Amino acid sequence: MTLVIGGCSFTYNEEMTWVGKVAEQYNVVNVGSCAAGNDYIARSVLHELDNHMRPTLICQWSGIHRKSYVIDSNSAFYNHFKRYQWPDWAGDYHNINNDAVQQDQFWIKTGGNNMYHQGSSEIIHENFVEPYLKHFYNDEQALVETFENILRVQYYCQINDIENYMFWWKDELINYKMSKYSKKLYEQIQKMNTTWLPNLGDWCVFNTDLKQEDLNKGYHPTKAQHDAFGEEVLRHIK
């Protein structure tokens, strides 16, 4: 069985995350990407699922504030971004084994723990995050867009009869109040045939020596803590 796995830096890289423990028992294709938001995560897993015959999906969802943007030669910051070598904030899920910024088109990912915390880089925060925060951002829209991304992955899995497991990087939704648009979408998510696993960060706080204050500051679980969570994931996989 092939497991397609997606997520942000809590999932990226088998050598550092829970995915390594799962990869000891299953054939894994990991499209997790540092600084990824839920739009990028959804696109990456949908692209990869389409490359396999009856895979199983494990998808970790990230912060609702994160966004990604296509960069090409017509983009104002194209030449600036091209100067970097394999940065964490760039991605190309069509070609995960090569440096994204060496491609003609690639994505930048905003990252960060929240809208006010600089994530990927100073230039991305100043030119992509801050204008969006000033002119467009609100929590309800961020919730709606996140839930739409989750639903389209769920719909794909339903149509293609794909077993799917999902969880959050931490208890993301506790920070927000759902309104009429997001609440309806969230109710639809709960009706879908998805197995929801414990939130990674919160599980590690309750079951390992990871401190809540460290998780709140944005610190990642250690390799040992990730491995413990990987064992928890393995217990759920059919």
Secondary structure, 3 states (H helix, E strand, C coil): CEEEEECCCCCCCCCCCCHHHHHCCCEEEECCCCCCCHHHHHHHHHHHHCCCCCCEEEEEECCCCCCEEEECCCCCCHHHHCCCCCCCCEECCCCCCCCHHHCCCEEEECCCCCCCCCCCCHHHHHHHHHHHHHHCCCHHHHHHHHHHHHHHHHHHHHHCCCCEEEEECCCHHHHCCCCHHHHHHHHHHHHCCCEECCCHHHHHHHHCCCCHHHHHCCCCCCHHHHHHHHHHHHHHCC
